[in-house]
């Protein structure tokens, strides 16, 4: 039978040719969002498992407002709205820019929990999300990083946008919040790389239901009460979610900076890296909880692009407590009290460069200035320090340091403690500056040959940057 060829929204096609007759059968792969990943597998079960793990698609005409509301009502109402919308097992197809746009247009606080949203807000959110998706995916366009894209025209009979009906007179679609400095109303758009879902979020102050400092002060107490009340049920749910997060993850796709991709291509394509990824998937499948989640594993590289690096700080492995780390060495989430080592870092900063007393321990403002906060091992099993040592991460981070070592523009390496100093022992000191101190841990911050406290390593680093005509780092934690 003749195959019906339909190139609409096609991203690639496969031609099968009958060698006897020469007849060709063309099969199109449809991907309106251009989000698809190609993976050839001989296992139909693997495909079925992947498909069964996905929730309903908001782009599907059969996905109704009532279905959306019912799904939301069936969740733990303490869940953050961003985490709910980005959980592909509940709702498929909501990406980070659709999330930000939908919340902004609905005037919903991205830091709010589900129980803070009344029914009218939930209905508005559904319709705004659908509108953004249908408009922005018209004609396969993937141009959301620019200010605007053309809207689709009228809807066709199947409920999907008619990509060829732009002549209907609909106004041009513009991103109002995502990746913008100001919204169309002139209000400043806040870009927070420590979003509640572990990714960057864009929002305006007008969206906030309450001030963030008020929310974060009450959050820790509320979480403690919730964990005590729910006990093992919550722990089991968290383990199940963790296993699902890692089951089909492709870590290479979590790395967004093209500079790092190019510098690390040889290691990311190696068999050793594939074995590391398989280990992490098996670890999660066995019931172990892995920190940080997959989307934050390469946070240090994604937030500090390869070409922007000017200072390197080397840590050991991520914090192994729930909710602490987020992919940056020594840094913690904004609602988590600073651990002892970070407290000593803050003390030295105050004594050395006179920073203001910070209200949190999130160091992302450093990353944005070119400070690479690199752990030697990028994942850890919950409650077990160094549990993922010698599983393959060391080769990856060795490659990161060597790629930086090859640069000619003069970097500064802050190496705190013997493990960090050993890790970067091959750095060329004729091109780069290496500043060594003890580790900021209370065990070694003072009584060592080169104590961290009193070292003035931060001002030394800035002086070294000045020698190669690079801007100083503002070490304030904001």
Buried (B, 14 or more C-beta within 10 A) or exposed (E): EEEEEEEEBBBEEEEEEEEEEEEEEBEBEBBBBEEEEEEEEEEEEEEEEEEEEBBBBBBEEEBEEEBBBEBBEEBBEEBBBBBBBBBBEBBBBBBBBBBBBBBBBBBBBBBBBBEBBEEEBBBBBBBBBBBBBBBBBBBBBEEBEEEEBBBBBEEBEEEBBBBEBBEEEBEEBBBBBBBBEEBEEEEEBBBBBBBBBBBBBBBBEEBBBEEBEEBBEEBEEEBEEEEEEBEEEBBEEBBEBBBBBBBBBEBBEBBEBEBBBEBBEEBBEBEEBBEBBEBBBEBBEEEBBBBBBBBBBBBBBBBBBBEBBBBBBBBBBBBBBBBBBBBBBBBBBBBBEBBEBBBBBBBBBBBBBEBEEBEBBBBBBBBBBBBBBBBBBBBBBBEEBEBBBEBBBBBBBBBBBBBBBEBEEBBBBBBBBEBBBEBBEEBEEEBBBBBBBBBBBEEBBEEBEBBBBBBBBBBBBBEBBEEBEBEBBEBBBE
